[in-house]
Structures are given as C-alpha cells and as structure tokens.
Amino acid sequence: MISRRKWLEEHAKDKYVKQAQQEGFMARAAYKLLEIENKDHILSSAKVVVDLGAAPGSWLQVCRKVMGGKGLLFGIDLLELQTDIPGVHF
C-alpha cells in the first residue's frame, strides 16, 4: 500500500495535475470527461446534467464549458464544494 506522503509527491509531479492547475480545473479528472466528450459527444446536446458525487467539481466545470451556458447543471455531494461554478446548482 502506497503511503500518503509518497502519493502526494507523485500526485504533485503528475502532468495532468499540473495541466489542470494551469487551466483552472479543480481536478485532473476533467481530462477524462473531456476525452469521453471528444469521442462520444455526450454533453454537446445535453439539456440536464446531474453529477452525483460532484466534489471537487471538475466534471461540472467541463460540462459548463462544453454546454456553453445552455441546459441545467446540478451537483450533488456530501462534501461541500470549495468554489462556486456559475450556472451550477449544488
């Protein structure tokens, strides 16, 4: 089992973590959803998106970007999100 300290060190060096920080995404998970969207175009025509387990919110950031302000976005999580995303209901 990897220690927390070692995981944090590896996480800090991860290229997707650095890229997410530079592009303003809350987590590197944003790139997985962008990859799915580029392949399958699931968000482009979406009218409603509900993100269950939304924290920290990077998928909602991607949805907001791809949907361009159209449609309804809902984020649900037991954890409080650290920031507001315009147009997203928590």
TORKE-963892 format. One record per residue (C-alpha): residue in three letters; x, y, z. Coordinates in steps of 0.25 Angstrom, whole numbers. Each point is the difference from the previous one (the first is absolute). Layout:
{residuo->ala px->X py->Y pz->Z}
...
END
This chain:
{residuo->met px->0 py->0 pz->0}
{residuo->ile px->5 py->14 pz->-4}
{residuo->ser px->3 py->10 pz->11}
{residuo->arg px->-8 py->13 pz->0}
{residuo->arg px->13 py->8 pz->-1}
{residuo->lys px->5 py->-8 pz->-11}
{residuo->trp px->-13 py->1 pz->-8}
{residuo->leu px->0 py->15 pz->3}
{residuo->glu px->14 py->1 pz->-6}
{residuo->glu px->-4 py->-8 pz->-12}
{residuo->his px->-13 py->8 pz->-2}
{residuo->ala px->7 py->13 pz->0}
{residuo->lys px->9 py->-4 pz->-11}
{residuo->asp px->-11 py->-6 pz->-9}
{residuo->lys px->-1 py->8 pz->-13}
{residuo->tyr px->-16 py->0 pz->0}
{residuo->val px->0 py->6 pz->14}
{residuo->lys px->9 py->11 pz->-5}
{residuo->gln px->-8 py->2 pz->-12}
{residuo->ala px->-13 py->1 pz->8}
{residuo->gln px->6 py->10 pz->9}
{residuo->gln px->5 py->8 pz->-12}
{residuo->glu px->-14 py->-1 pz->-7}
{residuo->gly px->-8 py->3 pz->13}
{residuo->phe px->-6 py->-14 pz->1}
{residuo->met px->-2 py->-4 pz->15}
{residuo->ala px->5 py->-14 pz->-3}
{residuo->arg px->7 py->-8 pz->-11}
{residuo->ala px->-13 py->-9 pz->-2}
{residuo->ala px->-5 py->11 pz->-9}
{residuo->tyr px->9 py->-5 pz->-11}
{residuo->lys px->-7 py->-14 pz->1}
{residuo->leu px->-13 py->7 pz->-3}
{residuo->leu px->6 py->8 pz->-11}
{residuo->glu px->5 py->-13 pz->-6}
{residuo->ile px->-14 py->-6 pz->1}
{residuo->glu px->-6 py->12 pz->-6}
{residuo->asn px->10 py->1 pz->-12}
{residuo->lys px->-3 py->-15 pz->-3}
{residuo->asp px->-15 py->-1 pz->2}
{residuo->his px->-6 py->14 pz->1}
{residuo->ile px->-9 py->-3 pz->12}
{residuo->leu px->0 py->15 pz->5}
{residuo->ser px->-2 py->8 pz->-12}
{residuo->ser px->-15 py->-2 pz->-1}
{residuo->ala px->-3 py->-3 pz->14}
{residuo->lys px->-11 py->8 pz->7}
{residuo->val px->2 py->-4 pz->14}
{residuo->val px->12 py->-6 pz->7}
{residuo->val px->0 py->-5 pz->14}
{residuo->asp px->14 py->-3 pz->6}
{residuo->leu px->-1 py->-10 pz->12}
{residuo->gly px->12 py->1 pz->9}
{residuo->ala px->3 py->14 pz->-6}
{residuo->ala px->12 py->4 pz->9}
{residuo->pro px->9 py->6 pz->-4}
{residuo->gly px->-7 py->5 pz->-12}
{residuo->ser px->9 py->-2 pz->-12}
{residuo->trp px->-11 py->-8 pz->-8}
{residuo->leu px->-10 py->11 pz->2}
{residuo->gln px->11 py->10 pz->-5}
{residuo->val px->1 py->-8 pz->-12}
{residuo->cys px->-15 py->-1 pz->-2}
{residuo->arg px->-1 py->15 pz->1}
{residuo->lys px->11 py->2 pz->-10}
{residuo->val px->-6 py->-10 pz->-10}
{residuo->met px->-14 py->3 pz->1}
{residuo->gly px->3 py->15 pz->-1}
{residuo->gly px->-10 py->5 pz->10}
{residuo->lys px->-12 py->-8 pz->-6}
{residuo->gly px->-7 py->-10 pz->9}
{residuo->leu px->-1 py->-3 pz->14}
{residuo->leu px->11 py->-5 pz->9}
{residuo->phe px->-1 py->-6 pz->14}
{residuo->gly px->11 py->-5 pz->9}
{residuo->ile px->-3 py->-8 pz->12}
{residuo->asp px->10 py->-5 pz->11}
{residuo->leu px->1 py->-2 pz->14}
{residuo->leu px->13 py->9 pz->0}
{residuo->glu px->-1 py->15 pz->-2}
{residuo->leu px->6 py->5 pz->-13}
{residuo->gln px->11 py->10 pz->3}
{residuo->thr px->-5 py->10 pz->-11}
{residuo->asp px->-12 py->4 pz->-8}
{residuo->ile px->-1 py->-3 pz->-14}
{residuo->pro px->-9 py->10 pz->-8}
{residuo->gly px->-13 py->-7 pz->-4}
{residuo->val px->1 py->-12 pz->8}
{residuo->his px->-10 py->-4 pz->11}
{residuo->phe px->6 py->-7 pz->12}
END
